[in-house]
Amino acid sequence: MDKDFLQKYAPVLIMVIAIIFQYNLFVTPEKLEQTHREILSEISQAYITKSEFGNVKEQLSDINRTVAKIYDKLINERNKDGFNKD
């Protein structure tokens, strides 16, 4: 590179470097790790894990079976007592 070339494009180069630093176009690993931790924290507060979902699903299935048994028991008792005869 010759001296004239550097003198001609130095202001442009300085301006590009200033814009890069001013607008934080490049992320440092520390900042990236901090953002990653924040995202994981927000996700853990808003969503449940797969195993927790499986447990809740199993509990709902148990509740559904119990309600179905109670319903069948009530229907059988009503049929025995003669309430549902046509």
Summary of the structure (lengths in Angstrom):
residues: 86
radius of gyration: 34.4
end to end distance: 104.0
largest distance: 108.3
contacts: 145
relative contact order: 0.04
helix: 81%
strand: 0%
